[in-house]
Amino acid sequence: MDKIILGLPKGSLNNVNRGNTYQLFVDAGYEVIGYEPGNESYEINIANDSEIKGFITRPQSTPVELNRKMLDIAIVGEDWVREESVNNDNEIRKIGDLDYGQTRLIVAVPNNSPHSSLSEFFRSNKDRNTPVLCFTEYPNLTRQHIMENEGYREVFGDMVPLVQVRGIVDGDNNNVQIINSDGATEVYIAKGADLIVDNTQTGNSLKKAGLIELETIMHSSAGLYAGPSSGDKKMKKAQMIFDQLYGAITARKNFDVKFNIKNEVAKDVCDFLVVNDFCSDEPTVNVGSQFSQINVLIPKNKFPEMLNGIKKFNASSIVRNDVKQYIK
């Protein structure tokens, strides 16, 4: 098999405060060189897997590179995959969701706006003499969402909003103009835009910019995707990579817990753990002369309840460890 070409995200998905894809690969057992957050190289070396060749990619261009067979697989947000697929025959396949980098694509307006929905906005602005200006990094999804909006259809019917991406202009409705923003989208409201479509995690940056949400277009998270250049052999390799990555993500949600218990109550403790789902499959028990050591893998959110329960059985020498890899 030729090397599988992997696209690794630049930006927020490799930020220690949000995604940290680099650390995910390290936790999954990969020796990654040249992808440390803030110090990424264009080419990335996976030192302990010679079948993978890595390149850094901007999320906006990753689906384009997948569709054009420049990448075999890539980590990218679903929002960017859908943005690329609106007007194209999309051959990108989702291998699996990686459960991080969660965000929402939303429509926002100034916080003093009287409108409570996008439909109400279009109905209220049907007689205005100046065009409605909407800035976004997602012109395709934005136009699709607007054209499906009930209020827009009442006012403009099947007319296609004008979209401008730098010097390229498309669409026949000059009264509603969607303009590519190339980032920092929220600032365009202060400059006179009527609407923005942007992604947000908490909504805090929108509030700071004096904006409120009208509605959500979609929810998105990071996933591993494959393009049309991934044949059977590369898809098998891609699935192996996903399994390792997902094992590291699953591990972050669990603790490895060991404790000692007197032999005479060991069975009762094991029954308590199983009945309350305080272990992955069943406890591991190492029997000694007077005490047994019990080992469980437990979801982090259940640990306080389990700890309270085993203390009632007089558990001792309780040790809690983080888990690096958990493949079910």
C-alpha positions in Angstrom: 0.0 0.0 0.0 1.1 3.5 -0.8 1.4 5.8 2.2 -1.9 7.1 3.4 -1.9 10.9 3.2 -3.4 12.4 6.4 -4.6 16.0 6.8 -4.2 17.4 10.3 -6.0 20.6 11.3 -4.4 23.9 11.8 -6.1 26.4 14.2 -8.6 25.8 17.0 -8.7 22.0 16.6 -5.0 22.0 17.5 -5.3 24.4 20.4 -4.5 23.3 23.9 -7.6 25.0 25.2 -10.0 23.4 22.7 -9.1 20.4 20.6 -5.4 19.7 20.9 -5.3 17.1 18.1 -1.6 16.7 18.7 -2.2 15.4 22.2 -4.9 13.1 20.9 -2.4 11.4 18.6 0.2 11.2 21.3 -2.4 9.6 23.7 -3.4 7.2 20.9 0.2 6.0 20.8 1.6 7.9 17.9 5.0 9.6 17.9 4.2 12.9 16.2 6.9 15.2 15.1 6.3 18.7 13.8 2.7 19.2 15.0 3.1 20.6 18.5 0.4 23.4 19.1 1.8 26.7 18.0 4.8 25.2 16.4 3.3 23.2 13.5 5.3 22.3 10.4 3.9 22.0 6.9 4.9 18.3 6.7 4.3 16.2 9.8 6.2 13.0 10.6 4.5 10.0 12.4 7.8 8.5 13.5 6.4 5.1 14.6 4.1 4.5 11.7 5.9 4.6 8.3 2.6 4.1 6.4 1.3 7.6 7.4 2.4 10.8 5.8 1.0 13.9 7.4 0.3 17.5 6.2 -1.2 20.4 8.1 -4.3 21.8 6.5 -6.7 24.7 7.1 -10.2 23.5 8.0 -11.7 25.6 5.2 -9.6 23.9 2.5 -9.5 20.3 4.0 -12.7 19.1 2.3 -11.5 20.6 -1.0 -8.3 18.7 -0.7 -10.1 15.5 0.1 -12.4 15.8 -2.8 -9.5 16.5 -5.2 -7.6 13.5 -3.9 -4.8 15.6 -2.4 -5.5 14.0 0.9 -6.7 10.4 1.6 -8.1 11.1 5.1 -8.3 14.1 7.4 -9.6 15.4 10.7 -12.0 18.2 10.1 -15.3 19.6 11.4 -18.5 18.5 9.9 -19.5 22.1 9.2 -16.7 22.5 6.7 -17.5 19.1 5.0 -21.1 20.2 4.5 -20.0 23.7 3.3 -18.0 22.0 0.5 -20.8 19.6 -0.4 -23.6 22.0 -0.9 -22.9 22.6 -4.6 -20.6 19.7 -5.3 -20.9 16.0 -5.8 -19.5 15.0 -2.4 -17.4 11.8 -2.3 -16.2 12.4 1.3 -17.1 9.6 3.7 -17.2 10.0 7.4 -15.2 7.3 9.1 -16.3 8.4 12.6 -17.0 11.2 15.0 -14.1 12.1 17.4 -16.3 13.8 20.0 -14.3 17.0 20.3 -14.3 20.5 18.7 -18.0 20.8 19.2 -19.5 24.0 17.8 -22.7 25.4 16.4 -23.2 27.3 13.1 -25.6 30.1 14.0 -27.3 33.2 12.5 -26.7 36.3 14.7 -27.9 39.9 14.6 -27.2 43.0 16.8 -28.5 42.6 20.4 -30.9 45.6 19.9 -32.6 43.9 17.0 -36.4 43.6 17.3 -36.4 40.4 15.4 -36.9 37.0 17.1 -36.4 34.8 14.0 -34.9 34.9 10.5 -38.4 34.7 8.9 -39.5 37.8 10.9 -36.3 39.6 9.8 -37.1 39.1 6.1 -40.7 40.0 6.5 -39.8 43.2 8.3 -37.3 44.2 5.7 -39.2 43.4 2.5 -39.7 47.1 1.6 -36.2 48.4 2.3 -34.2 50.2 -0.4 -30.8 48.9 0.5 -29.6 45.3 0.3 -29.5 43.0 3.3 -25.8 42.3 4.0 -24.8 39.0 5.6 -21.1 38.2 6.2 -19.9 34.6 6.8 -17.2 32.1 6.2 -19.9 29.6 5.1 -21.5 31.2 2.0 -22.9 27.9 0.6 -24.6 26.8 3.8 -25.8 30.3 4.5 -27.4 30.6 1.0 -29.0 27.2 1.3 -30.4 28.0 4.8 -31.7 31.4 3.7 -33.4 29.9 0.6 -35.2 27.3 2.7 -36.4 30.0 5.1 -40.2 30.6 5.1 -39.9 34.4 5.4 -37.4 34.6 2.6 -39.5 32.5 0.3 -42.6 34.7 1.1 -40.7 37.9 0.1 -38.4 36.7 -2.7 -39.7 33.3 -3.9 -37.1 31.2 -5.7 -34.7 34.1 -6.3 -31.1 33.1 -5.4 -29.3 35.4 -3.0 -26.2 37.0 -4.4 -23.0 35.4 -3.1 -19.6 37.2 -3.3 -16.3 35.4 -2.6 -13.7 38.1 -3.3 -14.1 38.9 -7.0 -16.5 36.0 -7.8 -20.2 37.0 -7.7 -23.1 34.6 -8.2 -26.9 34.8 -7.8 -29.8 36.9 -9.0 -31.1 38.6 -5.8 -29.1 41.7 -5.2 -31.5 42.6 -2.3 -29.9 39.8 -0.2 -26.1 39.6 -0.4 -24.0 37.0 1.3 -20.3 38.0 1.4 -17.4 35.8 2.4 -15.7 37.2 5.5 -12.4 35.2 5.7 -12.6 35.2 9.6 -13.3 37.6 12.4 -16.9 37.6 11.2 -18.6 39.1 14.2 -16.9 42.5 13.7 -18.9 43.1 10.5 -22.0 43.9 12.4 -20.2 46.9 13.9 -19.3 47.9 10.4 -22.9 47.9 9.2 -23.8 44.3 8.3 -27.3 43.2 9.0 -26.6 39.5 9.7 -23.7 37.2 10.3 -23.5 33.4 10.1 -20.7 32.1 12.3 -19.6 29.2 14.4 -19.7 29.4 18.2 -18.9 27.2 21.1 -20.3 29.1 24.1 -21.7 32.2 22.6 -19.5 34.4 24.7 -17.6 36.0 21.8 -21.0 36.9 20.2 -22.1 38.6 23.4 -18.9 40.6 23.6 -19.4 41.8 20.1 -23.0 42.9 21.0 -24.7 40.1 19.1 -27.6 37.7 19.8 -28.4 34.4 18.1 -31.5 34.1 16.0 -31.2 30.4 15.2 -28.9 27.4 14.8 -28.2 26.1 11.3 -26.3 23.0 12.4 -24.2 21.4 15.2 -20.7 20.2 14.3 -17.8 18.3 15.8 -14.5 17.0 14.6 -14.4 13.7 12.8 -12.1 11.6 10.7 -13.1 11.7 7.0 -12.0 9.9 3.9 -11.9 11.2 0.4 -12.4 9.3 -2.9 -8.6 8.3 -3.1 -9.1 6.0 -0.2 -9.5 2.5 -1.6 -10.1 -0.7 0.4 -6.5 -0.9 1.7 -6.4 2.7 2.7 -9.8 2.5 4.3 -8.7 -0.4 6.4 -5.7 1.6 7.6 -8.0 4.6 8.1 -10.3 2.5 10.3 -7.3 1.4 12.4 -6.2 5.0 12.9 -9.8 6.0 13.9 -10.0 3.1 16.4 -6.7 4.2 18.1 -7.8 7.8 18.2 -11.3 7.0 19.5 -9.7 4.7 22.1 -7.8 7.7 23.4 -10.9 9.8 23.5 -12.9 7.2 25.3 -10.0 6.8 27.8 -10.3 10.4 28.8 -13.8 9.8 30.1 -12.7 7.0 32.4 -10.6 6.3 35.5 -8.7 3.2 36.3 -9.4 2.5 40.0 -7.7 -0.1 42.3 -8.6 -0.7 46.0 -8.2 -3.4 48.7 -11.1 -5.1 50.4 -11.3 -7.9 52.9 -11.7 -11.3 51.3 -15.0 -12.1 53.1 -16.8 -9.2 51.5 -15.1 -9.3 48.0 -18.0 -11.0 46.3 -20.5 -8.5 47.8 -18.3 -5.6 46.5 -18.1 -7.1 43.0 -21.9 -7.6 42.9 -22.3 -3.9 44.0 -20.0 -2.7 41.2 -21.7 -4.8 38.5 -25.2 -4.0 39.5 -24.5 -0.2 39.5 -22.5 -0.3 36.3 -19.3 0.9 38.1 -17.1 -1.2 35.9 -16.6 -1.8 32.1 -17.2 -5.5 32.0 -16.6 -7.0 35.4 -14.1 -6.2 38.2 -10.7 -7.8 38.1 -10.0 -9.5 41.4 -6.6 -10.5 42.8 -7.0 -12.6 45.9 -4.5 -12.4 48.8 -4.3 -14.1 52.1 -6.6 -11.6 53.9 -7.4 -8.9 51.3 -8.3 -8.8 47.7 -7.3 -6.1 45.3 -10.1 -5.1 43.0 -9.5 -3.2 39.8 -12.2 -1.5 37.7 -12.4 0.9 34.7 -15.2 3.4 35.5 -16.7 6.4 33.8 -15.4 9.6 35.5 -18.9 10.9 36.3 -19.7 7.7 38.3 -16.5 7.8 40.4 -17.8 9.9 43.3 -20.8 7.6 43.8 -18.7 4.4 43.5 -16.1 5.8 46.0 -18.9 6.5 48.5 -20.2 3.0 48.0 -16.9 1.1 48.5 -16.0 3.1 51.6 -19.1 1.6 53.2 -17.4 -1.8 52.6 -14.3 -0.4 54.3 -12.2 -0.3 51.1 -8.6 0.7 51.7 -5.6 1.7 49.6 -7.8 3.3 47.0 -5.8 4.4 43.9 -7.2 6.4 41.0 -5.3 6.7 37.7 -6.0 8.4 34.4 -6.4 6.2 31.3 -4.5 6.8 28.1 -6.2 4.2 25.8 -9.5 2.3 26.1 -10.6 0.3 23.1 -13.7 -1.6 23.8 
